[in-house]
Amino acid sequence: MLNQADHDLVTAAVAKAERASDGEIVTVVAPRSDAYHDVGLHYAVLAMLLVPTGGALIPQAWLDWATGMVFGWNATLSFRLLMVLMLVKMAVLFLIVRYALAWMKLRMALTPAGTKARRVRRRAVELFKVAAEQRTKGRTGVLLYLSLLERRAEIVADEAIHSRVTPDVWGEAMAALIEQVKAGRPGEGMALAVEKIGAVLAECLPPTLDNPNELPDRLIEL
C-alpha cells in the first residue's frame, strides 16, 4: 500500500490544487474494488457443464474402450450408472475449479477486463456519493479513486464540474496515475494526477474570494 511519505505528498498536492480553484478534491485508495467471487463461481459452473458436453462429443468406440478398461470387456453400463458417474465427474470438476480460483491472482487473471472496469467504476461512484456528492456549497467536489489490485482508477465529478468538462478531459490525469502505479509508485501517481486535475479545475472553476476548504485534503486509504 502507501507509506506516510506518500500520504504527505498527496495531501500537499491536494492543498496546492485547491488553492488554485474553487474545486474540492477527495483522494481515495483501495486495495481492490471487489472480491470477484462470482467470477470463480461462473468458471466452476462452466467447467461442470463441459462434462456432459464432452460426453456427447466422445465417439462411441472410445466410450466402449473406457468401459472395458474399468468394468471389464463384457460389462454394460445402465443409464442410471451413467448418470451417477456423470454427476460425480461434474461435482469433482466444479470443486477443483472453484477452489483453484480461490487463489486471488488466478481469479484476477481470468476476470475479463470489462468486468474489472465496471466494478471499479461502480465502487468509485459509491464512494463519491458518500465522500463528495452534494457536500460542497457549489457542488464542486471531485473524487480521484485508485483500486490497486485492478490497477485502475476513476475520476467522478460533482454537478458544477461535470457540466463544464467532458470525461475525456481527465485522460491525461488517468494516464499519468496508471503509469506510476504500474511502476510501483502509487503515491507519486496520485499526486501527479491531482496536479493535472487541479489544472482542469483552475480553468473551469477559478478561485473566488469565498473559497472555504469544505472537504478533507488527506489521502483516504481503505
C-alpha positions in Angstrom: 0.0 0.0 0.0 1.2 3.6 0.6 3.6 4.9 3.3 3.4 8.1 5.2 5.6 9.9 2.7 3.0 9.0 0.0 0.2 10.4 2.2 2.0 13.6 2.8 2.8 14.0 -0.9 -0.8 13.6 -1.9 -2.1 15.8 0.8 0.2 18.6 -0.2 -0.8 18.2 -3.9 -4.5 18.4 -3.0 -4.0 21.5 -0.9 -2.0 23.2 -3.7 -4.5 22.3 -6.4 -7.5 23.6 -4.3 -5.8 26.9 -3.7 -5.9 27.5 -7.5 -9.6 26.8 -7.9 -13.0 26.6 -6.2 -12.9 22.8 -6.7 -12.6 20.3 -3.8 -10.6 17.1 -4.4 -11.1 13.9 -2.5 -8.5 11.1 -3.0 -9.2 7.5 -2.1 -7.0 4.4 -2.5 -8.4 0.9 -2.0 -6.6 -2.5 -2.2 -9.4 -3.7 -4.6 -12.9 -2.9 -5.6 -14.5 -6.3 -5.4 -13.7 -9.9 -4.3 -14.9 -11.3 -7.7 -16.3 -14.4 -6.1 -19.0 -14.6 -8.8 -16.2 -14.9 -11.4 -14.9 -18.0 -9.7 -18.4 -19.4 -9.5 -19.1 -18.8 -13.2 -15.9 -20.6 -14.3 -16.7 -23.5 -12.0 -20.2 -23.9 -13.4 -18.8 -23.6 -16.9 -16.3 -26.4 -16.2 -19.0 -28.5 -14.7 -21.1 -28.2 -17.9 -18.2 -29.3 -20.0 -18.6 -32.8 -18.6 -22.0 -33.7 -20.4 -20.9 -31.7 -23.4 -17.7 -33.6 -23.7 -19.5 -36.9 -23.1 -21.8 -36.1 -26.1 -18.9 -35.5 -28.4 -16.8 -38.5 -27.5 -17.1 -41.3 -30.1 -18.9 -44.5 -29.0 -15.8 -46.6 -29.6 -13.9 -44.6 -27.1 -16.6 -45.0 -24.5 -16.7 -48.7 -25.1 -13.0 -48.9 -24.7 -13.1 -46.9 -21.4 -15.9 -49.0 -20.1 -14.0 -52.2 -20.9 -10.9 -50.9 -19.1 -12.7 -50.0 -16.0 -15.5 -52.6 -15.7 -14.3 -55.5 -17.9 -14.8 -56.1 -21.6 -18.2 -57.7 -21.3 -19.6 -55.2 -18.9 -22.6 -53.0 -19.9 -23.5 -49.7 -18.1 -27.0 -48.9 -17.2 -28.5 -45.5 -17.8 -28.7 -44.9 -14.0 -25.0 -45.7 -13.5 -24.0 -43.5 -16.4 -25.9 -40.6 -14.8 -24.3 -41.2 -11.5 -20.8 -41.2 -13.0 -21.5 -38.1 -14.9 -22.8 -36.3 -11.8 -19.8 -37.3 -9.8 -17.5 -36.0 -12.5 -19.4 -32.7 -12.7 -19.2 -32.3 -8.9 -15.5 -33.1 -8.7 -14.6 -30.7 -11.6 -16.8 -28.0 -10.1 -14.9 -28.2 -6.7 -11.5 -28.4 -8.4 -12.1 -25.2 -10.4 -13.9 -23.4 -7.5 -11.1 -24.0 -5.1 -8.4 -23.3 -7.6 -9.9 -19.9 -8.2 -9.9 -19.1 -4.5 -6.3 -18.1 -5.4 -6.8 -14.4 -6.0 -4.0 -14.0 -8.6 -5.5 -16.7 -10.8 -9.1 -15.3 -10.3 -8.0 -11.8 -11.3 -6.0 -13.2 -14.3 -9.2 -14.9 -15.6 -11.5 -11.9 -14.8 -12.4 -10.1 -18.1 -11.0 -6.5 -18.3 -14.5 -5.2 -18.9 -15.7 -6.7 -15.6 -12.9 -5.1 -13.7 -13.6 -1.7 -15.3 -17.3 -1.9 -14.4 -16.6 -3.0 -10.8 -14.0 -0.2 -10.2 -16.4 2.4 -11.7 -19.3 1.2 -9.6 -17.1 1.4 -6.4 -15.9 4.8 -7.3 -19.4 6.1 -7.8 -20.5 4.6 -4.4 -17.6 6.3 -2.7 -18.3 9.6 -4.4 -21.8 9.6 -3.2 -20.6 9.2 0.4 -17.5 11.4 0.3 -18.1 14.2 -2.1 -21.5 14.4 -3.8 -23.5 17.5 -2.6 -21.1 18.0 0.3 -19.9 21.3 -1.1 -21.9 24.5 -1.3 -21.4 24.9 -5.1 -21.3 21.1 -5.9 -17.7 21.4 -6.8 -16.4 18.1 -5.4 -14.3 15.7 -7.5 -13.2 12.2 -6.4 -10.0 10.5 -7.5 -10.2 6.8 -6.8 -7.4 4.2 -7.3 -8.0 0.5 -7.0 -4.6 -1.1 -6.6 -5.3 -4.8 -7.4 -7.0 -4.0 -10.7 -4.5 -1.2 -11.4 -7.4 1.0 -12.4 -8.6 4.5 -11.5 -11.7 6.6 -11.8 -12.5 10.3 -11.6 -16.0 11.2 -10.6 -17.1 14.9 -10.5 -20.0 16.7 -9.0 -22.6 18.7 -11.0 -20.7 22.0 -11.2 -17.7 20.3 -12.7 -19.4 17.6 -14.7 -21.5 20.2 -16.5 -18.4 22.1 -17.6 -16.0 19.4 -18.7 -16.3 16.2 -20.7 -15.0 12.9 -19.4 -12.1 12.8 -21.9 -10.6 15.9 -20.2 -9.4 13.6 -17.3 -7.5 11.3 -19.7 -4.1 12.9 -19.0 -4.5 12.6 -15.3 -5.6 9.0 -15.5 -2.7 8.0 -17.8 -0.2 9.6 -15.5 -1.6 7.9 -12.5 -1.7 4.4 -14.0 1.8 4.7 -15.4 3.2 5.5 -12.0 1.1 2.7 -10.3 2.5 0.1 -12.8 6.0 1.4 -11.9 5.3 0.7 -8.2 4.9 4.4 -7.2 1.2 4.8 -6.4 1.8 7.8 -4.1 3.6 9.8 -6.8 0.9 8.8 -9.3 -1.8 10.1 -7.1 0.0 13.4 -6.6 0.7 13.8 -10.3 -3.0 13.1 -11.1 -4.1 15.6 -8.5 -1.9 18.2 -10.1 -3.4 17.6 -13.5 -7.0 17.6 -12.1 -6.1 20.9 -10.4 -5.1 22.4 -13.7 -8.5 21.5 -15.2 -10.4 22.8 -12.1 -8.4 26.1 -12.2 -9.6 26.6 -15.8 -13.3 25.8 -15.3 -13.6 26.9 -11.7 -11.2 29.8 -11.0 -10.9 30.7 -7.3 -13.1 33.3 -5.8 -12.8 35.3 -2.6 -15.2 32.9 -0.8 -13.2 29.6 -1.2 -13.5 27.5 2.0 -11.9 24.1 2.4 -15.0 22.0 2.6 -13.6 18.5 2.1 -10.5 16.9 3.7 -7.3 17.2 1.9 -5.8 14.0 3.3 -5.5 10.8 1.3 -8.1 8.2 2.4 -6.8 4.7 2.4 -9.4 2.0 2.7 
